């Protein structure tokens, strides 16, 4: 069927009917799972004063116009509902999940859409280990509900009912790249020295540019040697990231070089990012400032910090675990398709080149 036809054309839609039915059945099963686990489904605004502060994410910006048609206030479409749901944890709700549309500009490719669907869930008085258990149980429940015995992306298959692979980042580097990544990190090192990793990267055949940061070399090796092998055979939980990549996760008590963070991989695809949540308002504010300083250095812009979120942490957020999981990518491996558009009902049309502007 020609791609010259619009995405809604009956011919093209018929080609995608099975993946879309699997997607719908999968989402229904996910909702059933969380309601069965005594979670409450919440709804939070897509419009936020701060869209999410990961340095490399690009947000969509808009303006609120007041009734007087003169008052204007900048807002962003959220890249994640995380800040809002955590405010609800502070308010006393213990177990929450939300399935919603999120927005990330500059993303349109085989695995990316600028508008996509995410599920986030949080457990109060829980750890990232509890969220790992939720993740495994939820994927299995949804796969069973869809009548699946294996998940697939391209030629790679993964058995959700087998014994999942729980692998630390350090173990992954050792297993797949033969590198002791922790040896390149100092004690409690929030900004690892690139000079510790550069000779190791060079020894393993990687180019090192003069302006490379430690993180650049980490991901150059990770994306080449490690990520494609994760989640093949059975799903992989990759956990205990370097503290410099902690994001909104707390430091690991047993090893200050690490953070309580994990990601889910199935068939080589990264599907979810999870934390033992950081609850210290001063440390969170410090990380936000550092992230925005890096964003300004790299991209010449910064986003506002949500002061109301910091105030909520000061009020007192319970110890918690939480996760963000991409519904579209999970639907891809459930349906066995290779392009995200095949599991999106009406994907955002960014197929045509955008004319450059001065």
Secondary structure, DSSP 8 states (H G I E B T S, - for coil): --TTS-TTSHHHHHHTHHHHHHHHHHHHHHHHHHHHTT-EE----SEESS----TT-B-EEEEEE-TTS--EEEEEE-S-SHHHHHHHHHTT--EEEEEEEEE-BT--BTTB-SEEEEEEEEEET--HHHHHHHHHHHHHHHHHHTT-S-EEETTEEE-TTS--EEEEHHHHHHHHH---GGGGS-TT-SS--HHHHHHHHHHTT----TT--HHHHHHHHIIIIIGGGTTSBS-EEEEEEEGGG-TTB-B-TT-TTEEEEEEEEETTEEEEEEEEB---HHHHHHHHHHHHHHHHHHHS------HHHHHHHHHH---EEEEEEEHHHHHHHHHT-SSGGGG-TT-----S------
